[in-house]
Amino acid sequence: MRLKGLDLNLLVALDILLEERSVSRAAERLHLSQPAASAALARLRDYFKDDLLVLNGKRLIPTSYAEELLPEVKRVIQQVDDLIAMSTEFDPAHSERFFHLMTSDSIATVLLSPTISALQTIAPGIKVDIRLPEDTLNSKFENGEIDLSLVPQEFLSPHHPSELLYEESHVIVGWDKNPVFKKPLTEDTFLDSSHVTVSIGPNSTPSFTERNMQKMGYKRRIDIHAPHFSSLPWLLANTNRLAVIQKRLAMKFASVFPLKYAPLPFDFPVMHVMLQYHAAREKDEGLKWLRQLVHKTVTDSL
């Protein structure tokens, strides 16, 4: 397809060339030979009347014009993808679509694991990429590169539609031989115990639990800072440490590991787990189907 003399396939090449800043790496992603990728760059330079990428030592550096072009190129490519998604019927049984999801490992364990299991039967060709929340992925969500975000309400983007998936309470979890579980926990026992806490992503963003503990003024003795929730069972077993986590996650852990959970000795905010998608993807039939499947997974698990 050509528009004003430009082969629109070259926009895809331009997007990847500017991302990779390497003709050889771009060629691999484009499934082209290196000479073909070089030829694409030459055609782009000729069309835009700009070098676009300039060799500096052993690296290719985008020109200022290329940096201005990149967000517009991404926007155009996304709009074309959205148009294609809107104009075609979606058949999960035969689709080979690749969905990109963003969520914490705790929500992935509780919610997405049964959803993924269901896909094997009803949509065996579908592929899913699950990523932990981080700043770069938030930018990708805004650009429409993330299909679904499954996060607590406080992490939502204010600019896009969202839906409530479920409400989640929190409990104390620890080794099933920890003596604190022999009687109902008091607030003093809770605060005097050693704790494991979880921070999310490369920037160690405080979790819903930690944010609210800080707001409520509870100062615990935190001895272990864990990189993700899935490491907690190994950090709690055979120790007297405690952690505060979602009740559904604690139930899953306790069904596999020698762990026990108990109510918190004080009121704690309920976590609203939300599903969010880009406003431009509202009519995407494949995404509608996936949203419905996630909701069904929640309903079936209650």
C-alpha positions in Angstrom: 0.0 0.0 0.0 1.3 3.4 -0.9 0.2 6.8 0.4 1.6 9.9 -1.2 4.4 7.8 -2.7 5.3 6.0 0.6 5.2 2.3 0.9 3.4 2.0 4.3 5.4 -1.2 5.1 8.4 1.1 5.3 6.8 2.8 8.4 7.1 -0.5 10.2 10.7 -0.7 9.2 11.3 2.9 10.3 9.7 2.1 13.7 12.0 -0.9 14.3 15.1 0.8 12.9 14.7 3.7 15.3 14.0 1.4 18.2 17.0 -0.9 17.6 19.4 1.7 16.2 21.0 -1.1 14.4 20.4 -2.3 10.9 21.4 -5.9 11.7 19.1 -6.2 14.7 16.3 -4.5 12.8 16.7 -6.9 10.0 16.3 -9.8 12.4 13.0 -8.4 13.8 11.7 -7.6 10.3 12.7 -11.1 9.0 14.8 -9.5 6.3 18.3 -9.8 5.1 20.7 -7.1 6.3 21.0 -5.7 2.7 17.2 -5.5 2.5 17.0 -3.6 5.8 19.7 -1.2 4.6 17.8 -0.7 1.3 14.7 0.1 3.4 16.6 2.7 5.4 17.9 4.2 2.1 14.4 4.5 0.7 13.2 6.1 4.0 16.1 8.6 3.9 15.2 9.5 0.3 11.5 9.9 1.0 11.9 12.0 4.2 14.9 13.9 2.9 16.8 13.3 6.1 19.5 10.9 7.3 17.2 9.6 10.0 20.1 7.5 11.6 23.7 8.7 11.6 26.7 6.6 12.3 28.6 7.8 15.4 31.5 5.5 16.2 29.9 2.0 16.0 26.4 3.2 16.9 23.5 4.6 14.8 22.1 7.8 16.4 18.7 9.1 15.4 18.6 12.7 14.0 16.4 15.2 15.8 13.9 14.9 12.9 13.8 11.1 13.4 13.1 11.5 17.1 10.1 13.8 16.2 8.9 11.2 13.7 9.0 8.2 16.0 5.9 8.9 18.2 3.9 9.8 15.1 5.0 6.6 13.3 4.0 4.5 16.4 0.6 6.3 16.5 -0.1 5.6 12.8 0.9 1.9 13.1 -1.3 1.5 16.2 -4.2 3.1 14.4 -3.8 0.7 11.5 -3.6 -2.3 13.9 -6.8 -1.0 15.7 -8.6 -0.7 12.3 -7.7 -4.2 11.4 -8.8 -5.5 14.8 -12.1 -3.7 14.5 -12.9 -4.8 11.0 -12.3 -8.5 11.4 -14.4 -11.1 13.3 -12.6 -12.9 16.1 -12.7 -16.6 16.3 -10.8 -17.8 19.5 -10.7 -21.4 18.4 -8.7 -20.5 15.3 -7.0 -17.2 16.3 -3.2 -17.0 16.6 -3.3 -13.6 18.2 -0.6 -12.4 20.6 -2.0 -10.6 23.7 0.2 -8.4 25.9 -0.8 -8.1 29.5 0.5 -6.1 32.4 -0.1 -7.2 36.0 1.6 -8.1 39.3 2.7 -11.7 39.9 0.2 -12.0 42.7 -2.7 -11.2 40.4 -1.2 -13.4 37.7 -1.1 -16.3 40.2 -4.6 -15.8 41.5 -6.4 -14.7 38.3 -4.4 -15.3 35.2 -3.3 -18.9 35.9 -6.8 -20.3 35.6 -7.4 -18.0 32.6 -4.3 -19.3 30.8 -5.5 -22.9 31.6 -8.8 -22.2 29.9 -7.0 -20.9 26.8 -5.4 -24.3 26.1 -8.9 -25.8 25.5 -10.9 -23.0 24.0 -8.2 -21.0 22.2 -5.1 -23.2 21.7 -3.5 -20.9 19.1 -3.5 -17.7 21.3 -0.3 -16.6 22.9 0.1 -14.4 25.9 2.9 -12.1 27.2 2.6 -11.2 30.9 4.8 -8.4 32.2 5.2 -6.9 35.6 4.2 -3.2 36.0 7.0 -0.7 35.4 7.3 2.9 34.0 8.2 1.8 30.5 5.2 -0.5 30.3 2.9 2.3 31.5 4.1 4.2 28.5 3.5 1.3 26.2 0.0 1.0 27.7 -0.6 4.7 26.8 0.6 3.9 23.3 -1.8 1.0 22.9 1.0 -1.7 23.0 -0.4 -3.4 26.1 -3.8 -5.0 25.6 -4.9 -5.3 29.2 -3.7 -4.0 32.5 -4.8 -5.9 35.6 -4.0 -3.7 38.6 -5.3 -2.3 41.9 -7.5 0.7 41.4 -4.9 3.2 42.6 -2.6 2.2 39.7 -5.2 2.9 37.0 -4.6 5.4 34.2 -7.3 8.2 34.4 -7.6 8.4 30.6 -8.9 4.9 29.7 -11.9 2.7 30.5 -11.7 0.2 33.4 -13.8 -2.5 35.0 -14.0 -4.0 38.5 -12.8 -7.6 38.5 -13.1 -8.4 42.2 -12.5 -7.1 45.7 -9.7 -8.5 47.8 -9.1 -8.6 51.6 -5.7 -9.1 53.2 -4.4 -11.6 55.7 -1.3 -12.5 57.6 0.6 -15.5 56.2 3.5 -17.4 57.7 5.0 -20.8 58.3 2.4 -23.2 59.7 4.7 -24.0 62.7 5.2 -20.4 63.6 4.1 -20.1 67.3 2.2 -16.8 66.6 -0.6 -18.9 65.0 -1.3 -20.9 68.2 -3.7 -18.1 69.3 -5.4 -15.1 67.8 -2.9 -12.5 66.7 -2.8 -9.2 68.6 -1.6 -6.0 67.1 1.4 -6.0 69.4 2.4 -9.5 68.3 2.0 -8.5 64.7 4.2 -5.4 65.0 6.8 -7.2 67.1 7.3 -10.0 64.6 9.8 -10.1 61.7 8.2 -9.3 58.4 8.8 -9.8 54.7 7.7 -7.1 52.3 7.3 -7.0 48.5 8.2 -4.1 46.2 7.1 -4.2 42.6 9.2 -3.8 39.4 12.8 -2.5 38.8 12.0 0.8 40.7 10.8 -1.1 43.8 7.4 0.5 43.7 5.6 -0.1 47.1 2.7 -2.6 46.8 -0.9 -1.9 47.7 -0.1 -3.5 51.1 2.9 -1.3 51.8 1.3 1.9 50.7 -1.6 1.4 53.0 0.6 0.3 55.9 2.5 3.5 55.6 -0.7 5.6 55.4 -2.1 3.9 58.5 1.2 4.6 60.4 2.1 0.9 61.2 5.8 0.5 61.6 6.9 -3.1 61.4 10.3 -4.7 61.6 10.9 -5.5 58.0 13.9 -7.9 57.7 13.4 -9.1 54.1 12.6 -7.1 51.0 11.4 -9.5 48.3 11.3 -8.7 44.6 8.0 -10.4 43.9 5.1 -12.2 45.7 5.9 -15.6 44.2 9.2 -15.7 46.3 7.3 -15.4 49.6 6.7 -19.1 50.3 10.4 -19.8 50.3 11.1 -16.8 52.4 8.5 -17.6 55.0 8.8 -21.4 55.4 10.9 -22.6 58.3 11.1 -19.1 59.8 9.0 -17.0 62.2 8.6 -14.2 59.6 5.2 -12.9 58.6 3.8 -11.2 55.4 0.6 -9.4 54.7 -0.8 -10.5 51.3 -4.1 -10.9 49.5 -6.4 -13.7 51.0 -6.8 -15.5 47.6 -3.0 -15.6 47.2 -2.5 -16.9 50.7 -5.1 -19.6 50.1 -3.2 -20.7 47.0 0.2 -20.7 48.8 -1.2 -22.6 51.8 -2.6 -25.3 49.5 0.9 -26.1 48.2 3.4 -24.9 50.9 3.6 -25.4 54.7 2.0 -22.1 55.3 -0.9 -20.8 57.4 -2.9 -17.6 57.3 -4.9 -15.6 59.8 -7.0 -12.4 59.9 -5.2 -9.1 60.5 -5.8 -7.8 64.1 -7.0 -4.4 62.7 -9.2 -3.1 59.8 -7.4 -2.9 56.5 -8.6 -1.3 53.2 -10.1 -3.6 50.6 -8.2 -3.9 47.4 -10.2 -3.3 44.2 -8.6 -5.3 41.4 -9.4 -3.6 38.1 -9.2 -4.5 34.4 -8.2 -1.6 32.1 -7.8 -1.3 28.3 -6.9 1.5 26.0 -9.8 3.8 24.9 -8.9 3.2 21.3 -9.4 -0.5 21.6 -13.0 -0.5 22.9 -14.4 -2.1 19.7 -11.6 -4.7 19.4 -13.5 -8.0 19.2 -10.6 -10.1 20.3 -10.0 -7.9 23.3 -13.8 -8.0 24.2 -13.6 -11.7 24.2 -10.5 -11.8 26.4 -12.1 -9.4 28.9 -15.2 -11.6 29.1 -13.0 -14.6 29.7 -11.1 -12.9 32.5 -14.5 -11.9 34.1 -15.8 -15.5 33.7 -12.6 -16.8 35.4 -13.3 -14.5 38.4 -17.0 -15.6 38.6 -16.1 -19.3 38.4 -13.5 -18.9 41.2 -15.9 -17.2 43.7 
